Amino acid sequence: MKFRVITFIPTTIGNHPCKYYCKMFLSDVSGSKTKEGTRRGERNILPSWLQLHYYRSIMRLKKTVASTHGSDHYSQVMIVKPDDFLRMIRIFFANKIWVVQEGYKK
């Protein structure tokens, strides 16, 4: 059994004070890796349920919400309020559960 987790981290820059972000790591349905990241320019090829306004409206690039020392500044992230647990659960389902159930091809 593979564990599927997401991590919510406080934002540090931009117009998102007192919010959290999580990287959009989709479960890898091929089984060769544990996850697959999404980057700038890949929004239009995401699974259909991630194309809904509910999700697209909270998608940003990591460099707009947090400073980084690595090469992940073009990674897609989702932002949420710290007490919006329903949205956090929906993000988890969208990135992990639905991908495994319905599949995903990049």
Buried (B, 14 or more C-beta within 10 A) or exposed (E): EEEBEBEBEEBEEBEBEEBBBBBBBBBBBEEEEEBBBBBEEBBEEBBEBBEEEEBEEBBBBBBBBBEEEEEBBBBBBBBBEEEBEEBBEBBBBBBBEBBBEEEBEE
